[in-house]
Amino acid sequence: MGNFSDRGVKGSIDWKLVIAYLLLIVIGWVNIYASIHSDGPATIFDFDYRSGKQFVWILTALGLAALILFVIPAQFWESTSLPMYLMVLGLLVAVIFLGLEVKGSRSWFEFGPVRFQPAEVSKITTSLLLATVMSQQSFKIDRLKDLMLVALVIGIPMMVILAESETGSALVYAGFIFVLYREGFSGWWLFAIGMAILLFILTLVTSAYTAILVIIGVVFFINALNEGKLNWELGANIAAFLLLCFLPWIMEKAAGPESFLEKVKPLYVLIGIALVSIPFFVIKGYKSHNRFLSLSSLGVVAGIMLVFSTDFIFNNIMQDHQRKRIEVLLGLKEDPAGVGYNVNQSMIAIGSGGVTGKGFLNGTQTTFGFVPEQSTDFIFCTVGEEWGFVGCLVVILLYVFMIWRIIADSERSREAFTRIYGYCVASCIFMHLFINIGMTIGLMPVIGIPLPLLSYGGSSLWAFTVLIFIFIALYRREKKYY
């Protein structure tokens, strides 16, 4: 180690990542001003309005960044990850009882003119503790004890945040699955989660029969790929699946007057066939040492259970505003003046921007305040209206560059803690980006989540600044002497 020389500030800090961060906060600040300029601020620095206040948040955020990079030792974050996690978890619980209720969500502390949201900070402490746990030499992702520990680290704050009715912030935690995948977690779990979401949507939009038929078809297809060979049994399975596809039509045609088939639903016939066939495939997989066949067959049972629980989850567990947003998103209901108003106005604003936009401060949707929460959750539609497709592309590419840079630095890291934490940071940014932009263009339900570094708000800006600059500091510690 003594042969390595200190590279100094210039050579040890990832300045490209820092520049991407700075560009995004400046773009956010300018667009916050654009979104509120019609309310009367004299200049962008008017501290009575959000643009002036955001400038203060930016200055303090830069101070935090400097503190993390040049004052706080990088090893501090790993050594204090558990007490910080527990402290923030305590705040998450306390805010449910002592916090300020904002739009049906009790997730804010208020101290005079300052509001603080513990859910934003919890992403940092969860990432740090997750990196601490998973970087231990004895840790194995495929060992049940270790997997359960990781599930608790992620799941406990996620459940508490859900109890605050902060669905958007809780959904970000699902992104940690990408971190687990990088560290050796089976990709089939990602596939299973995707299938669960698909079955839930299909059951709501089409029918339980279609959803169950899809899970049977997918399991059949992946088993055929796994076998990798053609034989008579494969042909028989294809014929059987096609028969199930046409079963409702066949039963309708076969049912005559006063026939018992009129009283039998195709769904129950399909379930009966599936439940009779599944034990056969499980036993076959066991005898032939084909564990994949046995597990995937049991996956069909899990899929059927999910399909039949969808109505209960949708009608009894989800809150009324969540149901309405999903119904509007999936086209089950039209409500352009109600829960669909924000998204409808947002899409009008983005679409009206065209290729190059209407120009700075010239957006009509923005100027006349048609889009609610335009400086916070819907800041992206200001970019779309005033800067057009080109502006949207620049912003998205800056985020993509930032995520890519964090992942690239993580892969070059020699320490597991830095690598895992870097993937946590990239996952948090990606989930916010995906959900927020998806929300503004009508591909995701409106669940209230800021666009990192662009949306107005001190809690969000500080949290993402700390999240990102802890990683830069950790990477700097390694790069400084190599």
Buried (B, 14 or more C-beta within 10 A) or exposed (E): EEEEEEBEEEEBBBEEBBEBBBBBBEBBBBBBBBBBBEEEBEEBEBEEBBBBBBBEBBEBBBEBBEEBBEEBEBEBBBEBBBEBBEBBBEBBBEBBEEBBEEEEBBBBBEEEEEBBBBBBBBBBBBBBBBBBBBBEEEBBBEEEEBBEBBEEBBBBBBEBBBBBBBBBBBBBBBBBBBBBBBBEBEEBEBEEEEBBEBBBBBBBEEBBBBBBBBBBEBBBEBBBEEBEEEEEEBEEBEEEBEEBEEBBEBBEEEBEEEEEBEEEEBBEBBBEBBEEBBEEBBEEBEEEEBEEBBEBBBBBBBBBEBBBBBEEEBEEEBEEBBBBBBBBBEEEBEEEEEBBBBBBBBBBBBBBBEEEBBEBEEBEBBBEEBBEBBBBBBBBBBBBBBBBBEBBEEBBEBBEBBBEBBBBBBEBBEBBBBBBBBBBBBBBBBBBBBBBBBBBBBEBBBBBBBBBBBBBBBBBBBBBBBBBBBBBBBBBBBBBEE
